[in-house]
Amino acid sequence: MASTDLIPTVDDPMALFDAWFQDAQSSESNDPDAMSLATATPDGAPSVRMVLLKGVDPHGFAFYTNKESDKGEQIAANAKAALCFHWKSLRRQVRVEGTLSEVELSQADAYFASRSRESQIGAWASDQSRPMAGRADFISRVADASSRFDGQDVPRPPHWSGFRLNPVMIEFWLDQPHRMHDRLVYRREGTGWTTERLYP
């Protein structure tokens, strides 16, 4: 039989996500903030990769990237996207669907300033997702960028920013014995949420 320890129904799914995320930060040994980000090309071809959650608030889930990368160009053409968190140690998963909007420039500046200097230099040196002649070419560009900004703060590149996924659907999944999993889905309705349980 399935466990009676089910996902609690709450008014605000973001509060439930916060609680689960705190649990993950305590239990996951590697990257509890890792999430798959699924975007699509203008003609609907799916594309997915792992990124890191860099902020969550009542408005959504934030991450940062090069806007000229494949995902950046896909977002510009089709702002609908999905996220998936999987915390194996907790046997929990969260799926999120919604639309993406760019974060405020001040927020992008603040996050970029918090990164290591090496990561800041890398953002200038990398033509993310573009072909390169070889690793040596990238290393040379890193050296050039390091020299360019020697002795000064590294500014945020104009092509580097963040996006926030504004959720319209959030599904919580909890592993249960014999694959009798618990699934609780929230859907945006006006300023609130509707909720229902799904068959596993």
C-alpha positions in Angstrom: 0.0 0.0 0.0 1.1 3.6 -0.5 2.3 5.7 2.4 -0.1 8.1 4.1 2.6 10.7 4.2 1.3 12.8 1.3 2.1 16.2 -0.1 0.2 18.9 1.9 -2.2 21.1 0.1 -1.5 24.8 0.8 -2.8 28.1 -0.5 0.5 29.2 -2.0 2.6 26.7 -4.0 5.6 29.0 -3.8 5.7 28.6 -0.1 5.6 24.8 -0.5 8.4 25.0 -3.0 10.5 27.1 -0.6 10.0 24.4 2.1 11.1 21.7 -0.3 14.0 23.7 -1.6 15.3 24.3 2.0 15.1 20.5 2.6 17.0 19.9 -0.6 19.7 22.4 0.4 20.2 20.3 3.6 20.1 16.9 2.0 21.5 17.1 -1.5 25.3 16.8 -1.7 25.6 18.3 -5.1 23.8 21.3 -6.6 20.4 21.3 -4.9 19.7 24.4 -7.1 20.2 22.4 -10.4 17.1 22.4 -12.7 16.4 21.3 -16.2 15.3 24.2 -18.4 13.2 23.3 -21.5 12.8 25.9 -24.2 11.6 25.6 -27.8 12.6 26.9 -31.2 10.1 29.1 -33.1 8.9 26.0 -35.0 8.4 24.1 -31.7 11.4 21.8 -31.6 12.2 21.2 -27.9 15.6 21.9 -26.3 16.6 21.1 -22.7 19.7 21.6 -20.5 20.7 22.0 -16.9 21.0 25.4 -15.3 21.2 26.7 -11.8 18.4 28.4 -9.9 19.8 31.8 -8.8 16.7 33.3 -7.1 13.2 32.4 -6.2 10.5 34.8 -5.0 6.7 35.1 -5.3 7.1 36.2 -8.9 9.0 33.1 -10.1 12.3 31.4 -10.7 15.4 33.2 -11.9 18.5 32.0 -13.8 21.3 33.8 -15.8 22.7 33.2 -19.2 24.3 34.7 -22.3 21.3 36.1 -24.3 23.1 35.3 -27.6 23.4 31.6 -26.7 21.0 29.0 -28.2 18.7 29.2 -25.2 18.8 32.9 -25.2 17.8 33.1 -28.8 15.1 30.5 -28.3 13.7 32.5 -25.3 13.7 35.7 -27.5 11.6 33.8 -30.1 9.4 31.8 -27.8 9.1 32.9 -24.2 7.2 29.8 -23.0 9.4 27.4 -21.0 9.4 24.6 -18.4 11.6 23.7 -15.4 12.2 20.4 -13.6 13.8 19.9 -10.2 14.7 16.4 -9.1 16.0 15.8 -5.6 16.9 12.2 -5.5 17.9 12.1 -1.8 14.4 13.3 -0.9 12.6 11.3 -3.7 10.9 14.5 -4.7 10.4 16.3 -8.0 8.9 19.7 -9.0 7.8 20.6 -12.5 7.1 24.2 -13.4 5.6 25.7 -16.6 5.2 29.4 -17.5 6.5 32.3 -19.4 9.9 34.0 -19.2 10.7 37.6 -18.8 14.1 39.3 -18.4 15.1 40.4 -14.9 15.6 44.0 -14.0 19.0 45.3 -15.1 19.9 46.3 -11.5 19.2 42.7 -10.5 21.4 41.3 -13.3 24.2 43.8 -12.4 24.0 42.7 -8.7 24.2 39.0 -9.5 27.0 39.5 -12.0 29.0 41.4 -9.4 28.6 38.5 -6.9 30.2 36.0 -9.3 33.9 35.1 -9.1 36.2 37.3 -11.2 37.1 34.2 -13.3 33.4 33.6 -14.1 33.0 37.3 -15.0 36.0 37.1 -17.4 34.6 33.9 -18.9 31.3 35.7 -19.7 33.2 38.2 -21.8 35.5 35.5 -23.4 32.8 33.0 -24.4 30.6 33.1 -27.5 28.3 30.7 -25.8 26.9 27.9 -28.0 29.0 29.1 -31.0 31.6 26.8 -32.7 35.3 27.4 -31.7 38.5 26.4 -33.5 39.8 24.7 -30.4 40.2 25.1 -26.6 43.4 27.2 -27.1 41.2 29.8 -28.9 39.0 30.1 -25.8 42.0 30.2 -23.4 43.5 33.0 -25.5 40.2 35.0 -25.3 40.2 34.5 -21.5 43.7 35.9 -21.4 42.7 38.9 -23.6 39.7 39.7 -21.4 41.8 39.4 -18.2 44.3 41.9 -19.6 41.5 44.2 -20.8 40.0 44.5 -17.3 43.2 44.3 -15.3 43.1 46.4 -12.2 39.4 47.3 -12.5 36.0 45.8 -11.8 34.6 43.6 -14.6 31.4 45.1 -15.9 28.4 42.9 -16.9 28.5 42.3 -20.6 25.5 43.7 -22.5 24.6 40.3 -23.8 24.6 38.7 -20.4 21.5 38.8 -18.2 18.9 36.9 -16.3 15.4 35.5 -16.9 12.6 34.8 -14.5 10.1 32.1 -15.2 6.7 33.3 -14.1 4.8 30.1 -13.3 1.3 29.2 -14.5 1.6 25.6 -13.4 3.6 23.9 -10.6 3.4 20.2 -10.0 4.8 18.5 -6.9 5.7 14.8 -7.1 6.5 12.5 -4.1 7.8 9.0 -4.5 5.7 6.3 -2.9 6.1 2.6 -2.6 5.1 0.4 -5.5 5.0 3.4 -7.9 1.9 4.7 -6.2 3.4 8.2 -6.3 1.6 11.3 -5.0 1.2 14.2 -7.5 -0.3 17.5 -6.6 -0.7 20.2 -9.3 -1.3 23.9 -8.9 -2.6 26.0 -11.8 -2.7 29.8 -11.9 -6.2 31.2 -11.9 -6.4 35.0 -11.8 -4.4 36.1 -8.7 -4.7 32.7 -7.0 -4.3 29.0 -7.7 -6.4 26.0 -8.2 -5.2 22.6 -7.1 -5.9 18.9 -7.7 -4.3 15.6 -7.3 -3.4 13.5 -10.3 -3.2 9.7 -10.8 0.5 8.6 -10.7 
